[in-house]
Amino acid sequence: MGWKLERIDLSGYDRIKPNEEIDLCIVLEEEKRAAIHGEVKFPNGKPVEGAVVKLFKKKESKDCYDTCELEPVTFTFTDKCGQFLFGVKADKDYVIKVFFYKPEKKKPYSDKKYDDDKK
């Protein structure tokens, strides 16, 4: 665990004069957040740009009619380096699913009979 950074506003104090010192006591709170970072790559090692990365959390209580164990939280897309980042709450169980689909280039439609009639 880390410690949460605090911003200290000194506007309530008079301006600090040259060669003056102010003593402050700052108590940091324990950080409750975490981050999940990763890279998506093709089998050849090349990064996957534009993949959908979905973040799910495991459901804490399951309804007897609910057969899904995962609850969607958020999603993001990978950048040109194949990287993604999620800010999450600590002490939770998460599952990540990655989806990538690159459609084939469509061939222009050609109706042979119609094309021949135009000649």
Residue pairs with C-beta under 8 A, 6 or more apart in sequence:
1 30
1 31
1 90
2 31
3 28
3 29
3 30
3 31
4 28
4 29
4 30
4 31
4 32
5 28
6 26
6 28
6 29
8 24
8 26
10 16
10 22
13 22
16 22
31 90
32 89
32 90
33 87
33 88
33 89
33 90
34 87
34 88
34 89
34 90
35 85
35 86
35 87
35 88
36 55
36 85
36 86
36 88
36 94
36 96
37 83
37 84
37 85
37 86
38 53
38 83
38 84
38 96
39 47
39 78
39 81
39 82
39 83
39 84
40 47
40 48
40 51
40 53
40 78
40 82
40 84
40 98
40 100
41 47
41 48
41 82
42 48
47 78
47 80
47 81
47 82
47 83
48 78
48 82
48 100
49 78
49 79
49 80
49 81
49 82
50 77
50 78
50 100
51 77
51 78
51 82
51 98
51 99
51 100
52 75
52 76
52 77
52 98
52 99
52 100
53 75
53 76
53 77
53 78
53 84
53 86
53 96
53 97
53 98
54 72
54 74
54 75
54 96
54 97
54 98
54 99
55 72
55 73
55 74
55 75
55 76
55 86
55 88
55 94
55 95
55 96
56 70
56 71
56 72
56 73
56 94
56 95
56 96
56 97
57 70
57 71
57 73
57 92
57 93
57 94
57 95
58 69
58 70
58 71
58 92
58 93
58 94
58 95
59 66
59 68
59 69
59 70
59 71
62 69
70 95
73 88
73 94
74 86
76 84
76 85
76 86
77 84
78 84
88 94
